[in-house]
Amino acid sequence: MLFLKSHSSGSLMNYRTLCTSSEDRLCSVFADLPLWNEIFWQVGLELRELSPGQLSLVERRCADVSTFLSYTVEKSEAATLLCHLLSHHHCFVSVHLNHYVFRHHHKLICDALLKSPGLTKLTFCGKLTNASQSFAAALPHLKHLQELQLSYVPFNRTSLEGLSELLASTRSLTTLTMSDQIFEGDEAVVVLRGLGQNVTISTLSLHISLLNTVSPQCGDIFADYLRCNQTLLSLTLTSSSCLIIYDLRPIVGALFCNNILSELKLIEFALDRRSNMIITDMLSRNRGLKRFHMDCCIFYGNDCDMNTPVPIFWSGSSLIPYWLAALAENNTLEELTMGVSWVKPQNCSSFFRALACHTSLKKVNVQTCDQYDVVQICRVIRDTGAPERFVLRQLIVSNETATVIPECKEVSRISQYWHNGDEVALLRTILPLLPACSHVKSVVLQMTGSTFNGEVSSLIEQYLTDTTALRKLRLEIDSENLRSVDLSEQKLLQALSKNKSIRKLSLKGLCISEGEARMLVDKLESSRTLCRLYLYPYNCEASTWFVQMLSPNVSSNYMLLSMRTCWTGRLCGGWFPIKDVVRRNNSLVTRAAHFVMGTRHKYCAAAAELMQHNHELVVKVQELASVDENEAVSRIEDSLKSFTELDDFMRLAGVVECFVTCHRRDDGQKQLVDLNPYCWLHIRQFLKVGDIPDPK
C-alpha cells in the first residue's frame, strides 16, 4: 500500500484504494474526505459531494493559496490524488482544473482525463499557454463529457481546431459555458463552425465577443445555427460592457421562427431603440420562448452607433408602444426579468397592467426602477390585481424614500449604502420603522464608524431584538480613523445573540474584543437558524480568536453551510475543521433533498433526519422540484413520515428486506413486533436511521 501523510493532522491516507461505490453504498473515499481535502485545500480546491454518491472537485471561493505557491510538494501531492481519482474512481464525476495544480502536471492530468471512467463535468480556468495546449489536445477525446466550462483559456489555432472538433463530433455534451472566454477574429469562426455542426448541446452560455468580431461571418454562422438547431433550450449571452451597443439583430432575429429555445438571457447589454424593436418583434412572433431575462441591462430610447460607448442616457418612454404590442401578441412567455427605470410615471399603469393581464406570464422580476417612483410602482402593482406575479429587487433608501418603507410591501430588500448626507438622521428614520415591516426580509446597512457609535448602534440593537421577519443582514462599518473596542459592538452582538430569525449574517469593519468573539461563537453554536456567516472585523486578531474558539466543538454544528473570514496563517490549524463541517453539512443537505425527491438510500434517509430543521433543505427541494416554499415543506414532512412505521424503518435501514418477523419466545415475553405504535414512536425518538451500522 502507498500512503500520503496529512501535513496538518499527521494522519496517513491510503489513496491507492479503488472505487467501491455501488447503487446504495458510498465509496470508501467519502470516509476520508477530510484527509483528501487537507491536501486539495493547499491548491485552492475542495472535494465535495455533487449528488448522492458522486464526487466533485471544486474551486474554493475566497481561498488564499498565495501562501502555498512555493510548496511544490503539496502541489505534486494534489496532482497525484487528482490523477488517481480520475483514473480509478467512477464516483468522481466533476473536476475544476485551476492553474495551481495544473501548471506543472498538465501532461499527467490530461492522460488521467482520458482514462476517467466517470467524468461528466469539466471546468478549466487556465492562463498558461503550454498547459492549455495540452488540455485542448485532450478535449476531442473526452467522449463522455456532458458539461464543459472554459474561462480565459489561451487557445492557439491548433487547440481551437481541437475544441471545434469536440463540438462537432460529441454525442454526449449537453452544456457549454464560455461566458468568460474571449475570442477574436478568425478564432471565433473556427469555434462557431464546430458549434454549427453540434446536435447535442441544450444549454449554451457565450461571451458576445464570439459573435461581434472583425469577421462578418460570425453573426451569420450563429444565426444559421439558431435557425436550424433542434436541441438548444437555453441560451445566455454576456456583454463586455453595458456602455457599448452591440448589434443583436442577427441573433434575436434568428429566433423569430425558432420554437425550440425556451430560455434566453442577456447580461449587461446596452439596449437602444433599435435593439428593443428587434426584441419586441421577436416576442411578438416567437412561439417557444418561456423565460426571457435582461439581466443588468440598460435601456436607451434613441438609436446609437454600434460598438461605440454610449455618451448619455436617453429617456426610454418611446419604447412603451413596442412592449405593449409585443405583450399583447405573445402567449407563451412565463417569466420575464428586466429593469423599468426607463418607464415614466405616466406609463407605469399601462405597462404593469399589460404584464399582469398577460395570459401565460407567471413571474416578473423587476431588477431596477427609479427609486423616486418606487411607491407609485408598488401601488400600480397592487392595483393590477396580481401582485404575486411581481418581484421587486430592492429599495435603496434615501432621504426621499425612507418614510415609505412600510407602504412598499412588494419590496423585500432594503439597502442603505454609503451616504454623503446626514447618515444619523436617515438611520434614525429607517430603523424604528423596520420591526413592523414584516415584508422586509433582507437589510443592508453601510455607515462610517462615527455614525455607528452611540445612538445608531442602539437603534440597530433594538431592531434586531424586535424583528422576527429579518432573514439576511449585511452590516458594513467604514472606519477612516483608528477604531477601538467600545460598547457599540457589545450591544450589537448581544442583540444578535437574542435574534432567532437571521439565516445569513455579514459583519464587516467591527472592532471585536475576545469576549465579543466568544459571544458570536456561542450564537453560532446555539442557533437553529443562522447558517451563513461572513466575518471581516476591523481588527484581524478577532478572526483568530473566533476560529480558535469555534473549531473544537464545530463538529456538532449541523446548521453552518458557509463561513468566511479574514485569512491569516494563524488560522490554518483551526480553519480546516470548520471548512470540513461546512462541506459535510452541504453534503447532508444534498442527500436529504434527494431523499425527499425519491432517492431511497439509507444514507440519504439518515441525512434527512439530521437536516430536517435546516432551512437550506427547503430551498434545495424548491430548486429540485420547482415548487414554492409551502409545497417544499410539505414534501419534506411527508418524506420523513414515510419511514415512521416499524417495517418501513427497518427496511430503509437495511435490517430486513420486507417486514419484521420474530420467532416466538418460550417464555412468552414481548418482542419487537409486539410493540404498539405508541411504544415504537417513543423508541424512535432515540433511534435514528444513522444509528444502524452498515453490514460488513
N, C-alpha and C positions, 0 to 999 in steps of 0.2 A: 504494500500500500504506500501511496505517496501522500504526504501531508503538507499543508500550509499552516503556518503559525500566525495567529492574530497578533498584530503589533500593539493592540490596545488591551485586550483581556488576557493574552498569552495562551488562549485555547488552541488546540490542534484540530484541524479540519481535514477529513479525507475527501478531497474534492474530486477524486477519480471515480467515485461511485456512479453507476449507470442509472438511467431513468427508471424509476419504479412506479410511476403513476399508472393508474387504471381508471375505469369509468367512475368508481366511487371511492377511490383511495388516492391520497396525496402522495406526491413524490417525496423521497427522503430528504431532498434539498430543503423542503419547507421547514423542517425541524431545525435546520442550521442557518436559516436566513440571517440572523444577527451576525454570525461569523462571516458569511459571504459579504455582507454589507459593510463590515468594518474595513474590508479591502476596497470595495467599489466606491465607498464614500470618499476615499482619498483622491479619486479622479472625477468627482462630481457626478457620480451615477448611483443609482439605488435599484436593487432587485425587489420588485413588488408583485403582488398577485393581481393580474389583469382581470381575470374572471375565475370562478371556482376551478382550482386545479391547474391554472395556466399562469406562467411566469412572464414578467416583462421587465426589461432593464430600461429605466427611465432616467432622464436628466433631473438632478436635484435642483429645484428652484432656489435662487439666492445662495447657492453653495459657494463657499470661499475656498477654492482649490489652489490659489496662488501660493499658499504656504507650502504646498507639497510638490510644486512643479519640479524641484530638483531631486525628488525622491524617485529615482529610476527603478528601484526595487519594487516599490508599491505599484508603479505603472506596469511593470513586467508581470507582477502577480495578478493584477486586474485583467490584463490581456490573456493570461493563462486560463483564468477562471472563465472568461468570456468564450474563449475558443472551445473549452470543454463543454460548456452549456450548449453552444451552437452545434457541436459535432455529435453529442451523445444524448441530448435530452429533448424528446418530442413534446414535453410540457413547456419548453421555452419557446414562446411564440412571437415575442416582440422585442426589438432592441433599438436603442438610441445610441448611435456612434458619435461621440464627441472627439475633438482633436487631441485631448489629453491622453486617452487610451489608444487612439487610432494612429497617431502620428508616427511612432517608431515601430509599430507592429502591424501595419496595414496589410502586408502580404499574408501573414499568418491568419489574420482575422478574415480576410477575403477568401482564403482557402476554406476556412471553417464555415463561412456563409454558404458556400457551395455544397457543403456536406450536411447542412442542417435538415433534420427530418421534420421539424415542426414550425419553422419560421414563417409567419404570415404577414408581419408588420415590420417595416424598416424605416427608421428616421436617421438621416445623415446631415450633420451640420459641419461642413469642412471648408477651411480656408487655406489648405495646404495643397499645392498643385500636385506633387508627386503622389501623395496618399490618395488624393481624389481621383487620379487616373487609375490607380489600382481598383478603387471602388467601382468606377464607371465600367471598367473592363469586366467586372463580375456581374454587373446588372443583367445583361441579356440571358444569363444562365440561371437566374432565380425564378424557376418555373412555377413555384407555388406561392409566390408573393401576392398578397391581396391588398395591402396598403403600403404606399411609398410616400415619404415626405422628404423633400430636399430643400436646404436653406444655404445660400451663399456658397455653393459648390463651384470652384473654378474649372469649368469644363473646357477642354480643347476640342478641336474638330473631331479627333478620333473618338474621344469619350462621348461627345454629343451623338455620334453615329450609334454608339452602344446604347444610349438612352432611347434614341429613336427606334432602334431595333426592338428593344424591350416593349415599347408602347405598341408597336405594330404587331408583334408576334405573341404577346402574352394571352393566355386563356384563363388567367386567374385574377389579374389586377382589377380591383373594383374602386379603389380610392387613390387619387393622386393629388398631393398638396405641394404646390410650388409658389406659395404666396410671397415668399421672401427671396425667390430665385430670379435674378435679373438676367435677361437675355438681350443681346444686341445684334442688329443687322442679320447676317446670314445664319447666325446661331439659332435665331427664332424660327427661321424657315425649316431648318433641319428637324427641330423638335416638333413643329406643327405637322410636318409631313408624316412623321411616325404616329402622332396623335390622330391624324385624319384616317389612318387605317385601323385604329383601335375599335374593338367591338365588345369590350367588357367593362370599361370604366363607367360607374354610375354616379360618383361624387368627384368633382373636379374643382380645384382652387388654383388660380393663376394670378401672377402679377401682370399688370397692364402692359409692362414693357414687352411682353411676348407678342402683343398684338399691335403695338404702336411703335414700330422700329422704322429704320430708313427704308426697309424693303416694303414696297406696296403690296407684295403677295400675302403678307401675314394676315391682314384683315379678311381677305378673300378666302384664304385657305381655311381659317377658323369659321367663317360664316358658312362655307360649304359643309364643314364638319357638323355644325349645329343643325343645318337643314336636313342632313341625311341620317344623322345618328339616331339609333333606336334604343340605346341603353342609358344615356346620361339623364339622371334625375335631378341632380343638384349642381349648380354652378356658382362659384364665388370668384369675383374679380376685385383685386385690391389696387388702389391708385397709389402713385408716388406722392401726390400732394393734392389737398383739397383746394389749392390755389391755382391749379392748372386744368384747363379744359381739354379733355380727350374726346376724340370722335367715337361715339358709341353706336353710330348708325349701322356699321356692318354687323356688329354683334347683336344688338337689340332687334335690328331689322330681320335677322335670320330667325327670330323667334315668332314672327307673325304666324307662321304655319306649323311651328313645332308644338305638338301637343303631348310630347313625351316628358319634357322637362317640367318638374313640379316645384322647384325652388330656385330662385335667383337672388343673389346677394351682391350688392355694390358697396364697397367700403372706401370711404374718404374720397369720394368723387365730387368735383365741382360740376353742377348740372345747370347749364344755361337754358334759355328758352328753346333752342333747337334740340337739346338733349331731352327736355321734358316732353316736347312734341312727339319725338320718336318713341319715348317710353309710354306715354298715354295712348299713342296709336297702337302700340304692341298690346297693351292691356285690353284695348277695345276688340282686337281681333283674336288674340290667343285664347285657346280653349283648354289648356292643360295646366297652366301655372297656378299653384295653390298658395305658395308663400313667396312674397316679394319684400326684400329688406334693402332699404337705402340707409346703410349704417354710417353715421357720422358724415353724411353728405351735406353739401351746402347748395342752396337753390339761388339762381340768379335769373332775373326777369328778362334780361336782354341777351342777344347773341354775342359771343366773344370769339376772338381768334383762337384757332386750335393750337394746342401745345404751347401756349404762352401764359404767363402769370395773369391772373385776373386783377385789374387795377383797383376797382372799387366794388362795393356791394350795392346791387340794384334791387329795387322792390320786385317781389315776385307776384304781385296781385294779378298780373296779366295771365298767369298760369292757371288760375282758378277754372275758367271755362273748359280747358283741356281735361283737367282732372274730373270735373263733374260729368263731362261727356263719357270719359273712359269708364268711370264707376257705374254709369247708367247702363252701359253695354256689356260690361264684364259680369259673368255669373259663375265663375269658378274660383276666384281668389278667396282664400280662407284666413290669411294672416298678412298684415302689412306693417312695415316699420319705416318711419320717416320723421323728419323734423318739420315743424309747422311755423317756424319763425317768420317765414315769408308770407304767411296768411295774415292779411289785415283784419283788424277787429270787425269791420263791417261785413267781412266774408266768412267769419268763423261759423256762424249759424248754418249757412247753406252747406259749407264744406263738411262739417261734422255730422249734419243731418244726413247727407249723402252717404257717409261712411256707416252711420247707424242703420240706415234703411237698406244697405246692400244685402242682397238675398243670400249670399254664401259667406260673407265676411264674418269671422268669429272673434278676431283679436286684432286690435290696432295699437301698436307700440309707438307712442308719441315721444320721440327722443329729445327734441329741443323745441322750446317755444319762447316767445318774448316774455320774460319774467313779469313785465308790467301788465301783460294781458292774461296772466295765468288764472286770475279769479274769473274773468269772463269765460275763458276756455272751460274751466271746471263747471260753471253754470250751464254753458251750452251742452256739455257732455251729459249733465243730469237731465237737461230738457229734452235730449234726444229720445229718452225712454229706454235706452240700452247702455247705461253707464258701465255695466260689467264687461262690455266689449273693449273698453279703452284702458290703457296702462300709460300713465304719465311717469316719465323718468325721474324727475326731481324738481324741487323748488329751491332755487338759490335765493337765500334770504338777503334782503337789503332793507334800508330804512322805509322804502315804499311798500314792501311786501310782508314785513314782519308781522303785522297785525292780522293778516288774512289767513294765517296758517289753519285756524280752526275751520274756516269755511271751505278750504281746498281739500275736501275729503277724498278726492281722487288721487292725491299725491301721497306716496308712502315714504319718500326720502326727502329730508330737509338738510340743506347744506349751507353753512355759514363759513365762507372762505376768508382769506386774509382781507382785512377791511381797512381802507385808508382813513375812514372817519372815526367816530366815537364808538369803539367796539363795546365798551362797557354799557353804554346806553342801548345799543342794539341787542346785546345779550340779556340785558335787564328786561327788555320787551319780550324776547323769544322764550326764554327758559320757563317763566311761570305759566305760559300757555300750553306747553308741551304735555304735561301729565294728563290733561283732559283730552288730548288728541289721540284717540286710540288708532286712528288710521296711520299715524307716523310710526313706521317700523324701523327706520334707519336714520341716524343723525350723524352729520359730520360737523365738527367744531374746530376751527383753526383760529388761534389768537396768539398774541405776544405774551411773554412771561409776566409783564407788568399787569396786563389785563386779567390773567388767570388768578393772580394773588388776591386775597380778600373777598370782596362781595361776590364776584363771579364764581369762584370755587364753591362758595356756599350755595349759590343758586343751582349749580350743576349737581352738587350733593343732594339737594332737595329733590331735583328732578329724578335722579337715579333711585332715590328711596321711594318715590311715589309711583313711578311708572310701572305698568305691568304689560305694556304693549311693545316696548323697545326690544328689537332683536339684534341690531347692529349699531355699534358706537365706535366712531373714529375721532379721537381727541389728539390734536397736534399743538404743541406749545413751541413757539419760535422765540428763542432767547438770544438776543444780540449781546447782552452782558452776562457775566458770570452769575449762575444761579446757585443757590444753596438750599438745603433741605429746610422746609418750613411746614406749617400746619395745613397748607393748601392741599398738598399731596396726601397727607394723612386723612383728611376729611373725605377726599375723593375715593381713596381705597377702602375706607370704612363703608361708604355708601355702596361701592361695588360689591363688597362682601355680603351686603344685605339683599342686593338685587337678584331676582330669580327669573328674569326674562331674557337677558342678553345671551346670545349664542355666539356672536363674533365680536371681539374686542381688540381695538388697535390703540395703543398708547405711545405717543412719541414726544420727547422733549421734557418729560417729567424728571425731577430730581428726587430719586428714591433712596431712602435710607435702608439699612439692613433689616430693621424691624418692619418697614413697609413692604420690603420684598417678601418677608415671611407672611404678611397678610395676603399678598397676591397668591402665594403658593397655597395657603390654606383655602382661598377662594376656589382655585383650580381643582384642588383635591376633593372639595366637598360639593361642588356644583353639579347639578343634574341637567344643566342647560348649556354652559359655556364649553364650546368645542373648538373654537379657533381663537388663538391669542397671538398678537403681534406686539412685541415689547421692544421699544427703542428708547431707552432712558437717556437723559442728558448726561448723566454720569455712568460711564460704561461698566464700572465695577458692580453696578446694580444687576447687570445681566449675569455676571459671575455668581453673585450671591443667590440670585433666583434659580439658576441652573443647578448649583450645588445643593440647594435645599429641596428642589423638586425631584431630582434624579433618584435618590434612594428608594422612594415609595411610588414612583411613577407607574410601575408595572400594574398596580391595582386600579389605574385610571382607564375606564373604557369609554370616556366621552371625548377625549382630546383627539382631534383629527388634523390639526395644523398648528404649527408653532414656529415663529421666527423671532430672532433677537439679534443684538449686536454680536458679531463674531470676534472672538479673541482666542488666542492659543490656549488660554487657561480654561476654556470651556470644554476642550476635547474630551476629557475623561467622563464628565457628567452629561455631555451633549448626546453621545451615542445611545444610551438607554432611552432618552426622551424621543429621539428620532425613530428608534425602533418601535416604541409604543405607538407613535403616530402611524407608522407603516402597518403595524399589527391591527390597529383599530380600523383603518381604512379597508384592510383586507376583510375584517369581520363584517363590516357594513356591506361590502360587495357580496360576500357569501350569503348574508342574511337576506339581502334584496333578491338574490336569485332563488333562495328558498321560497320566498313569497311568490315569485313568478312561476314556481313549479319544479325547481330542481330539488329533488328529494334525497340529497346526500346527507349522511349523518352529520358531517362536519358543517354543513350549511344550516341544519336544524339547530345545532349547538350554538352557532353564531347568532341565529335569530333570537334564541333565548337570552343571550348575553347583551345584544344590542337593541332590544325591543324598545327601550326608552330613549335611544339616541335619535334626535330629530333628523339627522342626516339619512337615516334609514327611510324615513318618509319621503325625503327629497329624491333618494335613489330610486325608490319604487315609482314615484311620479315620473321620473325620467325614463325608466324602462318600460312602463305601461302606458305612458302618455295619458295620465289621469290627473284629476285635481287632488288637493291635499286630503279632503274628506274621504274620497274613494281609496286613496293610498292607505290611510289609517285603517279603514275597514278591511282592506285586504290583509294587512299585517295581523290584525286581530283574528281574522278567520284562519290564517295560516298557523298561528300559534294554537288555536283550538283544535286543529286537525290532528294533533297527537296528544290530546288530553286523556283519552281513554287508555286503559292498561295495554290492550292489544296493539293499538296504534303506536304507543310509546315504545314498547318492546320491539316491534317490527322495525321502526325507524332507527332505533339504537343498535340494530343488528343482533339482538339477543335471540329472536325467533324469526322464522320465515313467514308464518301466517298468524298464529294466535298462541296464547299462553295456555299450556295444559300442565297439570301437576298430578303425579301418582298419589293415590290415596294413602294416607299415613295409617299405620296400625293403631296409633294412639288416638286417632280422631281429631288431632289438633288442626286448627285452621291453617290454610296455606294461602299463597299469594292470590290465587284465583277466587278465594272465598271473601276477599275484601270487598266491602260495598263501595260504591263510587265516592262517597264522602271520605272514607278512610284512605282510599287511593289518592285522592286530591290532596289530602293532608300530607301524605308522604311526598307527593310531587313538589311541595313547597321546598323540600330539602334535597330533592333528587333531580338533576338536570341531565340532558342527553350527553353533554360533555363529560359527565362523571363516569359513564360506562366505558371501560377500556376497550380498545380495538382488539380483535383476535390476533394472535401472533402469526 
